[in-house]
């Protein structure tokens, strides 16, 4: 899939970051926090991993339903992807065990996590901000309120193994609305990824007298004027409640960066385009040649056989494969996303 993004659609990915820390990417274990606004944001996250040589060892906290997807889900299972049912009472033990297994992982790895838990929609945003108001938290404009329990457990389990947290915020130029179907059709997109290594964000905005209605912006907060330093994991509080406050504060800052992007069309930091590596293309070509040649021979033999039943069976297989691919694409579509936030809201009304 990364090959399709990089080589088939030719999507252009620009990284905005601090050059002083650029050389550390791919050379240390890291937790990568990603926003969840686009249908292909997961694919851009993998692209980020591939550019720095950690795609093969990248892990992600993903919903359990994805493990049932043919081929991709099965592959993720054997790659030790951490799956959750999004019912924390049931998930906690399983997630902790999977994370603790990573402590002995033999290679550098990145653990990717979408703390919002589901993709952004206006309906989910409205529900999420109702929860924020009930908790006395500042409202977000471009993100959902982060789910803090999974992140807190991740930090607890990977402390002293992971070196840093990368706060990554993705957007697309010219108000592009990227889709996986567009990538498969060869459409080129232009992605901007801001990876900041902020130094010590601990005191929440609301403890500093700032709120979403205070009028504070990226330019008015001196803390934001230049890309901050990386986030060593020891800077993230160990206490679960303090870790939650830290994450809420982080998302307030992410919101401010998105505000700047929508206003100026760029992120702070130095724009860098990491070079494409040929391995995804070579890997795809290898498997294509290995699998397509015998399939092509099988097709020729079936046509030469002249059997109507054989040809009908082959056509049925092709149709079912097409339906399966379309179903998998549908999993990524925002308008067919989960009712994750909606269910939580219904439970709270009972």
N, C-alpha and C positions, 0 to 999 in steps of 0.2 A: 504493500500500500504506500509505503514511503517512496518507492520507485515511481509510482504513478504521480505522486505530488511533485517530485523533483524532476523527473525526466520526461514523463508523458505530458503533464499539463504545463511543466516549466514554471511553476509558481515561484515567484521571487520572494525570498525571505531575508529581511534585513534585521540585524540584531543591534539593539541600542544598549550599551553597557559601559562599564568603567574599564578602560584598557589595562589598568593596573591589575585587574583580577581576571582578565580574559584568559590568560595562560593557565589558570587553575581549572578551567572547565574541562571535564573529562579526566582529570587527574586526582579527583577526590570523591569520596562518597557524599551525596547531597540529597536533601529533600527539596523537591521543586513544587512550589505552589503555583497553580495555573488558574486563570479565570475561565469561566465556562459559559461563553456567550455565543459561540459559533458551532456550526455543524461539523466542521473539520478542525476544531481546536485541538482535539486529541492527536490528530495527524500532524499538526504543526509542532506539538510537543515531542512526538517521535522524531520529527525532522530535526529538531533542536538536539535531541540525543544523538542522532546519526552523525551530525556535523562534527561532534566531539568524540565519536568512537565508543559511545556507551549504549547504543540502541540494543545490542544483544543482551545487555545486563540491566536494562531499564525495567523497573517494576512499577505497578500502578495499583491504586485502590479502586476497584471497579465493581459495578453492580453484578449480583449473582447471575442475572438473566443472560449476561454476555457469555458466560461459560458454556451455555447450551448451543451457541451458534456453531454450525458445522465448520470444521477446519480451523477457523480463527479462534473460536472459544476453546476448542480442544488444545490448540497450540499454546494458548495463554495458560491453560491449566498446567501443562508440563513445564512452562517457563516460570512457574512459581508466582504467577500474578495473584494478588490478594483480592479475593472476592468477598463481598458482603451483601447481606439481604436488606440492609438499611433498616434493621430492627435491632437497636443497639444492645438490648438485653441478650439477644441471640448471637450477635456479631462479636461482641467484645472478646470472648475467649478465643474464637477462631482467628480473628484479626491479630490478636496479640501473639498467638503461636506462630502464625505466618511471618510476622515481623521479627520475632526473636530468631527465627531460622536464618534471617538475612544477616545476623551478626557474624556468622561464619562464612559469608559469601566470599569466594576466592578472588573476585575481581572488583574493580571500582564499579559502583552502581549508583543510579539515580532513582529515587522513589518519587513518582509523580502523583500528585494528589489535587483533586478539584474540591476544595473545601466547601463550596456552595452546595455540593451534593447532587445537583441537577442543573440542566441548562436554563439560562435566563429567558423568561418570557414575561410579558407585561402582567399577566394574571398571577404568575408565581411571585413576581416582584411585589405586587400589591399585598399578597398574603404575607410575604416575608417581612415587609415593612410594618405590617400590623404586629407581627411578633416582636420586631425591634422596638416598637413603641411600647408594647406591653412590658418589655424588659428594661425600658428606660435607656435604650441605646440610640445613638445618632442614626438617622436614616441614610441609606446609600442610594445613589442615583443610577449607577451603572452595574451594580452587583446585587446578588442576593445575600442575605445575612449568612455568614459562614457557619457551617456545622463544626463545632469545636472539638467534640469528643474524639473523633477519629484522628484529628491532627495531634491532640494532646497525647493519645496513646502511642502514636507514631514517634513522637519526640521522646517519650519515656522509654520505648523499646529500643530505639536506635541511638540513644545518647552514648557518647564515647566511641561510637562506630562511624556515625555520620559527622562530617566536619563542618558543614554549613547548610544554610537554607537559602535557596534562590527564589526570590519573589519575581514571578514572570507574568507579565501582562501583555495580552495579544490584542491586536486590532488590524483592520484591513483598510487600505487606502481607498479614497473616492467612494466611501460608503458601500463598498462591495459586500455582497451577501453570499459568501462562499458555501457551496454544497458539495457533498461527496459525489453526487451525480454529475455536477459540473466538472469535477476533477476527472472522472471517468470519461467524460466527453472531450477532454483535452483543453478545458478552459483555463486560462492563466490568471492567477490572482496575485495580489501584491500584499504580503503580510509584513507587519512590523511587530517585533517582539522586544519588549523592554525587560531586561533582566537586571534587576538591581540587587546589590548586596548591601542592604541598609545596615548601618551600624547602630545597634542598640535601640530598638523601638520597644519601649516598655510602658511608659506612662500613657494611658489612654487619653484621647482627645477630650472626652467628657470630664476627665479629672483635671484638665487644664482650662476648663471653662469654655471650650469650643464645641460647637454642635453643627449638625448639617444645616441649620438655619442661621448660623452666625455670620455667613457671608465670607468666611475664611476660604481662601483659594490657594492654589499651588504657588502663585507669585507672592501672595501676602505672607506665606509661611517661610521664613528664612531657612528652616530645616530642609526645605525641598530644593533649594536653588541649584544644587549640583548633585550628581549621582552620589549617594552615600556609600559607605564601605560595605563589605560583605557581612552576612549575618552568621557569625560563628554559632554553632548550636548551643554552646554554653551561655550565650546571651538570651536564649529562650527560657523563660521561667520553668522550673520543674513542677511547681504546684499547679494542679489542674485548673483552678479558677484563675490564677494569674496568667497561665498559658492561654486561656480563653480570652481574657482581656487583651493580651498581646496580639492575638489573632484578629479580634475586632478592630483594634487600632491599625493593624496592617491593612485591613480592607478599607478603612477610611482613607488611608494614604493611596491605596490602589485606585480608589474612586477619584481622588484628586488628580492622579496622573492621567486617568481616562478623560477627565474634564479638559485637561491641557491638550490632549491629543485631538479631541473633537473641535477644540477651538483653533489650534495651530496646525494640525496635520502632522505633528511629529512628537516624538518623546525626547526627554532630556538624555544626555549621554552621547557618546560618539557612535555614529552609525558604522557598523561593520557587517560585511557579507562573508560569513565563513565559507570556505571553498567546499563545493560538492565533492564527496568521495565516491569513487566508482563502484563500491562494493554492492550497493543495492541493485544497481543495473546489471552487474555481472551475475549476481545471485539469481535475478529474475531470468536472465538469458539462459543460464545453466539449466534451471528447472523447466523453462519453456521448451528448450531443445530436447531435454530428457523425456518429457511427457507428451509433447505435441506430436513428435515423430511417430510413436506407436499409435496414438489416437488417429492420426491422419491415415496411417496404413489400415487401421481397423475400419475407418470410414470408407476407404476405397474398396476394401474387400466386401463390405456390406452392400455397397452400391452394385458391385459386380455380381453379387449373389442373386440379385433380382427378386429377392423375397419381399413381398409386401409387408408381412408381419415384422420382419427384421427392420425394414426402413421405418415402419410405424413406431416400433419400440425405440429406435434411435431418436426419432423426432420427439417422442414423449420425454425421453431423458433430457434432450436439449431444452424443451419447454420448462420442465421442472427445475433445471439448473438456472434458467433465466429468472423464474419466479423466486428461487432461493436467493439469488444475488439481489434482486429487487427488494426482497424482504430485509436482507442485511443492510441495504442502503437505507431502508425505512427506519431502522433502529437509530440512525444518526440524525434523522430529520427532527427539527425542533418542534414542529407542529404535531408530531406523533410521539413526543417525549413522554416521560413518566408523569404520573399525577402525585409525585412525591410530596410536594408542598401542600397540595390540595387535601391529601389524606390526613396530614398532620393537623391542618386547620379544622377539618371535620371532627376529628377526635377531640379537639379542644372545645368545640361548641357543644359536645354532648354533656 
